[in-house]
Amino acid sequence: MGSNSIYMLMDLLIAGCGVYVVYNYIAMYVSKSIKSSVLFPKDLNISKCKDVQGFIKYIGISQVAFGLAAILSGGLGLYQDYTGTASAGAYLLTVAIFLIFAAWYSIAMKKALKIYW
């Protein structure tokens, strides 16, 4: 493993996180139910949601956007790590994209929890 192997691992985890987030939304949308996952607070009682369909619709765009941003950020980071074509600034930009969307999703989730629980 090269000296940038820790960055490759982080990028792989970020991309994998994105795949999980998108998969989780698709599962909720198809089943029309909310499944307990790492995307929710540990002590949240899923069965007490006031409007499941409303919650899925409300959080959908934010969740998919966050997932796709994570996949894009992780994928670009992996490409940069593998080819060695990125500067430090370009790599930090891909991480910043991920962090911005993660913060946006977190804010949207907190609002959704206030509305639907």
ZISULLIN-V441923 format. One record per run of one state. SS is the DSSP state (hx for helix, st for strand, lp for the rest). FROM is the first residue (numbers start at 0). LEN is the number of residues. Records with the same first field share a line. If there is no record, write none. Layout:
SS: FROM-LEN, FROM-LEN
This chain:
lp: 0-4, 31-14, 48-3, 83-4, 116-1
hx: 4-27, 45-3, 51-32, 87-29
